[in-house]
């Protein structure tokens, strides 16, 4: 993974978020969510300042970022497609749906397409177990997604050029 240093503007934004959360009990998760909401990811070079502000080791902060599938260490594509791989979705065709998304979008899971248009992420549980398989595109959830329905949903995401 090639890491790109954050811009000075991004690091200033991280500092503002850290200042807003540093005195909150159990601040780490809300702070990381706020950073990702603001920047689209949690940059590696923000970890030291987060750790210092919360009196944690860098390893502890890094461990939380890498443990939860929600957090990204790199900026995503302009659109994010998440396909659930939890047990209920797997039982209803989630793995085949993910493979279909790879073919339709022209990028592999855990990758951003070369043109930066889309990131494809397998995730573990979108909370629609009774209506599986589930897909989330950006912030919108979709239930009982078939390969045909996935193609309809992805039509506006952008095909490879």
C-alpha positions as CSV (number, residue, x, y, z in Angstrom):
1,X,0.0,0.0,0.0
2,X,1.4,3.3,-1.1
3,X,0.7,6.0,1.5
4,X,0.5,9.6,0.5
5,X,1.2,12.2,3.1
6,X,-1.8,14.3,4.1
7,X,-2.1,17.9,3.1
8,X,-1.5,20.6,5.7
9,X,-5.1,21.4,5.4
10,X,-6.1,17.9,6.3
11,X,-3.8,17.9,9.3
12,X,-5.3,21.2,10.5
13,X,-8.8,19.7,10.2
14,X,-7.6,16.6,12.2
15,X,-6.2,19.0,14.9
16,X,-9.6,20.7,15.1
17,X,-11.4,17.4,15.5
18,X,-8.9,16.2,18.1
19,X,-9.5,19.4,20.1
20,X,-13.2,19.0,19.9
21,X,-13.1,15.4,21.2
22,X,-10.1,15.2,23.5
23,X,-12.0,15.6,26.7
24,X,-14.9,13.3,25.8
25,X,-14.9,10.0,27.8
26,X,-14.2,7.2,25.4
27,X,-13.2,9.7,22.7
28,X,-11.2,7.5,20.4
29,X,-14.0,5.9,18.3
30,X,-16.1,9.1,18.0
31,X,-12.9,11.0,17.1
32,X,-11.9,8.5,14.4
33,X,-15.4,8.6,13.0
34,X,-15.3,12.4,12.9
35,X,-11.9,12.4,11.1
36,X,-13.2,9.9,8.6
37,X,-16.4,11.8,8.0
38,X,-14.4,15.0,7.4
39,X,-11.6,13.5,5.2
40,X,-13.0,10.2,3.9
41,X,-10.3,8.3,5.7
42,X,-8.0,8.4,8.8
43,X,-4.5,9.3,7.5
44,X,-1.6,7.5,9.0
45,X,0.2,10.7,9.7
46,X,-2.7,11.8,11.9
47,X,-2.2,8.9,14.3
48,X,0.6,10.4,16.4
49,X,-1.4,13.6,17.2
50,X,-4.5,11.5,18.0
51,X,-2.5,9.3,20.3
52,X,-0.8,12.2,22.1
53,X,-4.1,14.0,22.7
54,X,-5.8,10.9,24.1
55,X,-2.8,9.7,26.1
56,X,-2.7,6.5,24.1
57,X,0.2,4.8,22.2
58,X,0.3,5.0,18.4
59,X,-0.1,1.3,18.4
60,X,-3.4,1.4,20.3
61,X,-4.8,4.0,17.9
62,X,-3.5,2.1,14.8
63,X,-4.9,-1.1,16.2
64,X,-8.4,0.4,16.5
65,X,-8.2,1.8,12.9
66,X,-7.1,-1.5,11.5
67,X,-9.5,-3.7,13.6
68,X,-12.7,-2.0,12.4
69,X,-13.5,-2.5,8.8
70,X,-15.3,0.8,8.7
71,X,-12.1,2.9,9.0
72,X,-10.0,3.5,5.9
73,X,-6.3,4.5,5.9
74,X,-6.4,5.8,2.3
75,X,-8.8,8.1,0.6
76,X,-11.6,6.2,-1.2
77,X,-12.8,6.7,-4.7
78,X,-15.5,9.3,-5.4
79,X,-18.1,6.5,-4.8
80,X,-17.9,3.6,-2.4
81,X,-19.6,0.3,-3.0
82,X,-19.8,-2.1,0.0
83,X,-20.9,-5.7,-0.4
84,X,-21.8,-7.6,2.8
85,X,-19.9,-10.8,3.4
86,X,-21.4,-11.7,6.8
87,X,-22.9,-15.2,7.2
88,X,-26.5,-14.4,6.3
89,X,-25.5,-12.6,3.1
90,X,-23.0,-15.3,2.2
91,X,-25.8,-17.9,2.6
92,X,-27.9,-15.8,0.1
93,X,-25.3,-15.3,-2.5
94,X,-23.2,-12.4,-1.2
95,X,-19.8,-13.8,-2.3
96,X,-21.1,-14.3,-5.9
97,X,-22.5,-10.7,-5.7
98,X,-19.1,-9.4,-4.7
99,X,-17.4,-11.2,-7.6
100,X,-20.1,-9.8,-9.9
101,X,-19.4,-6.3,-8.6
102,X,-15.7,-6.8,-9.3
103,X,-16.5,-7.6,-12.9
104,X,-19.0,-4.8,-13.4
105,X,-16.9,-2.1,-11.8
106,X,-13.6,-3.3,-13.2
107,X,-11.7,-3.3,-9.8
108,X,-10.9,-5.8,-7.2
109,X,-12.2,-5.9,-3.6
110,X,-10.3,-3.6,-1.2
111,X,-9.2,-1.5,-4.2
112,X,-10.0,1.8,-5.8
113,X,-10.3,1.8,-9.6
114,X,-7.4,3.5,-11.4
115,X,-9.7,6.4,-12.5
116,X,-10.6,7.1,-8.9
117,X,-14.3,6.7,-9.6
118,X,-15.1,3.9,-7.2
119,X,-13.8,1.9,-4.3
120,X,-15.1,-1.7,-3.7
121,X,-15.1,-2.9,-0.1
122,X,-16.3,-6.2,1.3
123,X,-17.7,-5.6,4.7
124,X,-19.0,-7.8,7.5
125,X,-22.6,-6.9,8.3
126,X,-24.6,-4.0,7.1
127,X,-27.4,-4.9,9.5
128,X,-29.8,-6.2,6.9
129,X,-29.4,-9.9,7.7
130,X,-33.2,-10.6,7.3
131,X,-33.1,-9.0,3.8
132,X,-29.8,-10.4,2.5
133,X,-27.8,-10.1,0.4
134,X,-27.1,-6.4,1.2
135,X,-25.1,-3.7,-0.5
136,X,-24.3,-0.1,0.5
137,X,-23.5,2.5,-2.1
138,X,-22.1,5.6,-0.5
139,X,-24.5,6.0,2.4
140,X,-27.5,4.2,0.9
141,X,-28.4,0.7,1.9
142,X,-30.0,-1.8,-0.5
143,X,-31.5,-5.2,0.5
144,X,-32.2,-8.4,-1.4
145,X,-29.8,-7.4,-4.1
146,X,-29.6,-9.8,-7.1
147,X,-26.9,-9.5,-9.8
148,X,-29.4,-7.8,-12.1
149,X,-30.4,-5.3,-9.4
150,X,-26.7,-4.7,-8.6
151,X,-26.1,-3.8,-12.3
152,X,-29.0,-1.3,-12.1
153,X,-27.6,0.2,-8.9
154,X,-24.1,0.4,-10.3
155,X,-25.2,2.0,-13.6
156,X,-24.8,5.5,-12.1
157,X,-21.6,4.7,-10.2
158,X,-19.6,4.5,-13.4
159,X,-18.3,1.8,-15.6
160,X,-14.6,1.5,-16.3
161,X,-13.4,3.7,-19.1
